[in-house]
Each structure stands twice: as C-alpha cells, then as structure tokens.
C-alpha cells in the first residue's frame, strides 16, 4: 500500500505526465495488485500464513468461535494462543487485546530489529533499542520529513 500510495501521489503531482495524473487512482490500484504477490514471492510467503492450522476438525466441519460463539467452517478458524481456543478470522482481525500473540515474527518491531541486527554492530543495536535510541530515531525521521517539506 505504501508503494502504491507513493506512485499514485507522484502520478497525481504530474511526474508521469498528464496521462499519469489523470489515471493516478488506477495506478495505485494496479500497483497494489501487482506488488502484493511480488512481496509474497520475495519473502517466500513467510508473512502470508500467520499461524499453522492446528484445529481439531469435528465431523460436522463446523467449529465454534471462542469469542463470538458462532459456528464457522473449520477453514475459517485458527487456534488463538492468547484465548487458548478456536477463533474465527473476523474476531481475529478485529480483536486487538491479544497483541498478535500468534504471529510475533510479523510485528513491525521484530522486523525492524532483524534489519538492525543485519546492518548495525551489536553495540549500536542495543543503543537503538533503548529509550534514547527510539527518541533519536524519531527526531531524525521528523527532521528529515520537515527538511523535505520545507525544502
């Protein structure tokens, strides 16, 4: 979505000519549809499936959600480690109290730490994970944004 938004705004501002400006919304739509499979291919589907399917399949093919207590097909259910039971995909996407306990590898903080560990020395990683490091990083991003805006 970020890539699609950047390209769409650039097209709307006239970077791709008058035709690109007129079709900026379609550029965003096409970019989002094309880049999402490319990202999945580049990451080898690591972030596509959030959790393994470890749900007991009853003979009826239906399972009761532990939050909304409605019955859904087993394919639409997942095991939630926070609630210790089956949860439907709707409740899983709407519930924020579990803090994504089923997919810790997909959190932005974990992904950021993995990138920092690859790029920076270990002592710098420890500094960047401290409160001072978070503050300095936030100020650097804010300064870069404001410099670009006013420049």
Backbone as numpy.savetxt, mean C-alpha at the origin, in Angstrom:
# Nx Ny Nz CAx CAy CAz Cx Cy Cz
-0.95 4.46 -8.03 -1.77 5.66 -8.03 -0.90 6.91 -8.03
0.23 6.85 -7.34 1.12 8.01 -7.31 1.69 8.27 -8.70
2.12 7.22 -9.37 2.66 7.36 -10.72 1.59 7.91 -11.66
0.37 7.38 -11.56 -0.72 7.85 -12.40 -1.06 9.31 -12.10
-1.04 9.68 -10.84 -1.34 11.07 -10.48 -0.28 12.03 -11.01
0.98 11.64 -10.87 2.06 12.50 -11.36 1.96 12.70 -12.87
1.74 11.61 -13.60 1.62 11.72 -15.06 0.39 12.52 -15.46
-0.71 12.34 -14.74 -1.93 13.05 -15.07 -1.79 14.55 -14.82
-1.18 14.92 -13.70 -0.97 16.34 -13.41 -0.01 16.95 -14.42
1.03 16.20 -14.76 1.98 16.70 -15.77 1.27 16.89 -17.11
0.41 15.96 -17.48 -0.33 16.10 -18.73 -1.29 17.28 -18.66
-1.94 17.46 -17.53 -2.87 18.58 -17.37 -2.17 19.92 -17.43
-0.92 19.96 -16.97 -0.15 21.20 -17.02 0.45 21.47 -18.39
0.26 20.56 -19.35 0.69 20.78 -20.71 2.03 20.21 -21.09
2.61 19.36 -20.25 3.92 18.77 -20.54 3.85 17.90 -21.80
2.73 17.23 -22.03 2.59 16.33 -23.17 1.81 16.97 -24.31
1.73 18.29 -24.31 1.04 19.00 -25.38 -0.44 19.19 -25.11
-1.10 19.80 -26.07 -2.52 20.11 -25.91 -3.38 18.86 -25.87
-2.97 17.81 -26.63 -3.73 16.56 -26.62 -3.60 15.86 -25.26
-2.41 15.88 -24.73 -2.20 15.28 -23.41 -2.97 16.00 -22.33
-3.08 17.32 -22.46 -3.85 18.10 -21.49 -5.33 17.72 -21.53
-5.85 17.51 -22.73 -7.26 17.16 -22.88 -7.55 15.76 -22.35
-6.58 14.86 -22.46 -6.79 13.47 -22.06 -6.09 13.12 -20.76
-5.87 14.09 -19.88 -5.13 13.82 -18.64 -5.84 12.80 -17.74
-7.15 12.82 -17.70 -7.88 11.85 -16.88 -7.72 10.43 -17.44
-7.74 10.31 -18.75 -7.56 8.99 -19.36 -6.12 8.50 -19.23
-5.19 9.43 -19.22 -3.79 9.06 -18.99 -3.65 8.49 -17.58
-4.30 9.12 -16.61 -4.26 8.60 -15.23 -4.88 7.21 -15.15
-6.01 7.03 -15.79 -6.68 5.72 -15.76 -5.82 4.65 -16.42
-5.31 4.96 -17.60 -4.47 3.98 -18.30 -3.19 3.65 -17.55
-2.58 4.67 -16.97 -1.34 4.45 -16.22 -1.59 3.57 -15.01
-2.67 3.82 -14.29 -2.99 3.00 -13.12 -3.26 1.55 -13.51
-3.94 1.35 -14.63 -4.25 -0.01 -15.07 -3.01 -0.75 -15.57
-2.06 -0.02 -16.13 -0.86 -0.65 -16.67 0.21 -0.86 -15.59
0.39 0.12 -14.72 1.49 0.03 -13.75 1.22 -0.94 -12.60
-0.03 -1.13 -12.23 -0.29 -2.05 -11.11 0.14 -3.49 -11.42
-0.14 -4.06 -12.60 0.41 -5.39 -12.89 1.93 -5.38 -13.02
2.49 -4.27 -13.53 3.94 -4.18 -13.66 4.62 -4.16 -12.28
4.02 -3.47 -11.33 4.56 -3.45 -9.97 4.45 -4.84 -9.35
3.32 -5.51 -9.57 3.16 -6.87 -9.05 4.18 -7.82 -9.68
4.45 -7.64 -10.95 5.45 -8.48 -11.62 6.84 -8.16 -11.09
7.15 -6.90 -10.89 8.49 -6.51 -10.41 8.75 -6.99 -8.99
7.71 -7.02 -8.15 7.87 -7.48 -6.77 7.59 -8.97 -6.63
7.34 -9.64 -7.76 7.03 -11.07 -7.80 5.80 -11.43 -6.95
4.84 -10.53 -6.90 3.60 -10.78 -6.17 3.75 -10.81 -4.66
4.85 -10.30 -4.15 5.11 -10.36 -2.71 4.05 -9.62 -1.90
3.48 -8.54 -2.46 2.50 -7.74 -1.73 1.08 -7.95 -2.25
0.90 -8.88 -3.17 -0.42 -9.10 -3.74 -1.30 -9.91 -2.79
-0.80 -11.02 -2.32 -1.56 -11.85 -1.39 -1.08 -11.51 0.02
-2.00 -11.02 0.83 -1.63 -10.53 2.15 -1.30 -11.65 3.12
-2.03 -12.75 3.02 -1.85 -13.83 3.99 -2.17 -15.17 3.35
-1.61 -16.24 3.86 -1.94 -17.55 3.31 -3.36 -17.97 3.69
-3.96 -18.77 2.86 -5.31 -19.26 3.13 -5.22 -20.43 4.10
-5.58 -20.20 5.37 -5.52 -21.25 6.39 -6.87 -21.38 7.09
-7.93 -21.33 6.32 -9.28 -21.39 6.88 -9.84 -22.79 6.70
-10.45 -23.30 7.76 -11.14 -24.58 7.69 -12.34 -24.42 6.77
-12.45 -25.28 5.78 -13.54 -25.21 4.82 -14.67 -26.14 5.24
-15.79 -25.59 5.72 -16.92 -26.44 6.09 -17.58 -27.05 4.86
-18.34 -28.12 5.04 -18.98 -28.79 3.90 -19.91 -27.89 3.11
-20.54 -26.89 3.76 -21.49 -26.03 3.06 -20.79 -25.02 2.16
-19.49 -24.80 2.36 -18.77 -23.81 1.56 -18.95 -22.40 2.06
-19.64 -22.24 3.18 -19.88 -20.91 3.76 -19.17 -20.82 5.11
-18.73 -19.65 5.47 -18.02 -19.42 6.73 -18.59 -18.16 7.36
-18.68 -18.15 8.69 -19.22 -16.99 9.42 -18.08 -16.05 9.81
-18.27 -14.76 9.52 -17.28 -13.74 9.86 -17.33 -13.49 11.37
-16.16 -13.40 11.98 -16.11 -13.21 13.43 -16.41 -11.78 13.86
-16.50 -10.85 12.92 -16.82 -9.46 13.27 -18.28 -9.13 12.96
-18.69 -9.27 11.71 -20.06 -8.91 11.33 -21.04 -10.06 11.51
-20.52 -11.27 11.71 -21.30 -12.48 11.95 -22.26 -12.83 10.81
-21.88 -12.49 9.61 -22.63 -12.91 8.43 -21.87 -14.04 7.76
-22.57 -14.82 6.96 -21.93 -15.94 6.28 -21.50 -15.53 4.88
-20.27 -15.92 4.54 -19.70 -15.64 3.23 -19.08 -16.91 2.70
-18.81 -16.93 1.39 -18.09 -18.06 0.81 -16.67 -18.10 1.36
-16.11 -19.27 1.43 -14.79 -19.45 2.01 -13.73 -18.68 1.24
-13.91 -18.53 -0.08 -12.94 -17.79 -0.89 -12.88 -16.32 -0.51
-13.92 -15.80 0.12 -13.97 -14.39 0.49 -13.56 -14.17 1.95
-13.00 -15.19 2.57 -12.64 -15.12 3.99 -11.14 -15.29 4.18
-10.66 -14.80 5.30 -9.25 -14.97 5.66 -9.18 -15.15 7.17
-8.07 -15.72 7.63 -7.87 -15.86 9.07 -7.22 -14.59 9.59
-7.80 -13.98 10.61 -7.28 -12.75 11.18 -6.55 -13.08 12.48
-5.23 -12.84 12.54 -4.50 -13.14 13.77 -4.87 -12.21 14.92
-5.38 -11.01 14.62 -5.76 -10.09 15.70 -7.05 -10.54 16.38
-8.00 -11.05 15.62 -9.27 -11.50 16.17 -9.32 -13.00 16.40
-8.30 -13.71 15.96 -8.22 -15.16 16.11 -9.45 -15.85 15.56
-9.83 -15.48 14.35 -10.96 -16.12 13.72 -11.05 -15.72 12.26
-12.06 -16.25 11.59 -12.28 -15.94 10.18 -12.87 -14.55 10.06
-12.44 -13.83 9.03 -12.92 -12.48 8.82 -13.17 -12.29 7.33
-14.28 -11.62 6.99 -14.59 -11.40 5.58 -13.72 -10.27 5.03
-13.61 -10.20 3.72 -12.74 -9.20 3.11 -13.24 -7.78 3.36
-14.55 -7.60 3.48 -15.09 -6.27 3.74 -14.70 -5.80 5.14
-14.89 -6.64 6.14 -14.50 -6.28 7.50 -13.00 -6.09 7.61
-12.25 -6.88 6.87 -10.79 -6.78 6.89 -10.34 -5.44 6.33
-11.00 -4.98 5.27 -10.58 -3.71 4.69 -11.09 -2.52 5.48
-12.19 -2.66 6.20 -12.75 -1.53 6.94 -12.25 -1.43 8.37
-11.77 -2.51 8.96 -11.36 -2.50 10.36 -9.92 -2.03 10.47
-9.70 -1.02 11.29 -8.35 -0.47 11.46 -7.77 -0.80 12.82
-8.54 -1.43 13.70 -8.06 -1.70 15.06 -7.00 -2.79 15.11
-6.95 -3.65 14.11 -5.99 -4.74 14.12 -4.59 -4.29 13.72
-4.48 -3.08 13.11 -3.20 -2.52 12.69 -2.48 -3.43 11.70
-3.22 -4.07 10.83 -2.68 -4.96 9.78 -1.76 -6.02 10.36
-2.23 -6.71 11.37 -1.41 -7.76 12.02 -1.12 -8.92 11.07
-1.95 -9.12 10.06 -1.77 -10.24 9.14 -0.72 -9.97 8.07
-0.37 -8.72 7.85 0.59 -8.39 6.80 1.63 -7.38 7.29
2.46 -7.78 8.22 3.47 -6.84 8.73 4.50 -6.45 7.68
4.74 -7.32 6.70 5.73 -7.02 5.67 5.24 -5.96 4.68
3.95 -5.67 4.69 3.40 -4.72 3.74 3.30 -3.30 4.28
3.61 -3.10 5.55 3.51 -1.76 6.12 4.60 -0.86 5.54
4.25 0.40 5.38 5.19 1.34 4.78 6.43 1.51 5.65
6.27 1.41 6.97 7.43 1.55 7.86 8.43 0.41 7.63
7.92 -0.79 7.49 8.79 -1.95 7.27 9.48 -1.86 5.91
8.75 -1.44 4.90 9.35 -1.30 3.58 10.43 -0.21 3.59
10.16 0.89 4.29 11.13 1.98 4.39 12.40 1.51 5.11
12.22 0.73 6.19 13.38 0.23 6.93 14.22 -0.71 6.06
13.57 -1.54 5.25 14.31 -2.44 4.37 15.14 -1.66 3.35
14.55 -0.59 2.82 15.28 0.24 1.87 16.46 0.92 2.55
16.23 1.45 3.75 17.32 2.12 4.47 18.45 1.16 4.81
18.11 -0.07 5.19 19.15 -1.05 5.54 19.99 -1.43 4.32
19.40 -1.38 3.13 20.17 -1.68 1.92 21.08 -0.53 1.51
20.62 0.71 1.74 21.31 1.88 1.22 22.29 2.49 2.23
21.88 2.56 3.50 22.67 3.27 4.50 23.47 2.31 5.37
24.55 2.79 5.99 25.26 1.98 6.99 24.38 1.76 8.22
24.66 0.71 8.98 23.82 0.34 10.12 23.72 1.44 11.17
24.79 2.18 11.41 24.74 3.25 12.41 23.80 4.37 11.97
23.77 4.66 10.68 22.86 5.68 10.18 21.41 5.22 10.25
21.18 3.92 10.05 19.82 3.38 10.14 19.29 3.57 11.54
20.12 3.31 12.54 19.68 3.49 13.93 19.35 4.94 14.21
20.16 5.88 13.68 19.89 7.30 13.88 18.59 7.70 13.19
18.37 7.19 11.98 17.16 7.54 11.22 15.89 6.98 11.86
16.02 5.91 12.65 14.84 5.33 13.30 14.53 6.00 14.62
15.37 6.91 15.08 15.12 7.61 16.33 14.15 8.77 16.09
13.70 9.39 17.14 12.82 10.53 17.02 13.47 11.69 16.30
14.76 11.91 16.59 15.50 12.98 15.92 15.62 12.69 14.42
15.87 11.45 14.08 15.96 11.08 12.67 14.65 11.30 11.93
13.53 10.94 12.56 12.23 11.15 11.95 11.98 12.65 11.74
12.35 13.45 12.75 12.16 14.89 12.65 13.01 15.47 11.52
14.28 15.08 11.44 15.17 15.60 10.40 14.69 15.18 9.01
14.22 13.96 8.87 13.70 13.50 7.59 12.45 14.27 7.19
11.56 14.50 8.15 10.35 15.27 7.88 10.71 16.69 7.46
11.65 17.30 8.14 12.05 18.66 7.79 12.74 18.71 6.43
13.52 17.70 6.09 14.18 17.66 4.78 13.15 17.55 3.66
12.15 16.70 3.85 11.09 16.55 2.84 10.29 17.84 2.73
9.96 18.45 3.87 9.21 19.71 3.86 10.01 20.81 3.18
11.29 20.90 3.48 12.14 21.91 2.87 12.25 21.69 1.36
12.38 20.46 0.94 12.46 20.18 -0.50 11.15 20.55 -1.19
10.03 20.22 -0.56 8.73 20.55 -1.14 8.55 22.06 -1.24
8.85 22.77 -0.17 8.67 24.22 -0.18 9.64 24.90 -1.15
10.85 24.37 -1.26 11.81 24.93 -2.22 11.31 24.74 -3.65
10.76 23.58 -3.94 10.22 23.33 -5.27 9.01 24.20 -5.54
8.19 24.39 -4.52 6.97 25.20 -4.66 7.31 26.66 -4.91
8.21 27.21 -4.11 8.54 28.62 -4.25 9.53 28.87 -5.39
10.26 27.83 -5.78 11.22 28.00 -6.88 10.53 28.11 -8.19
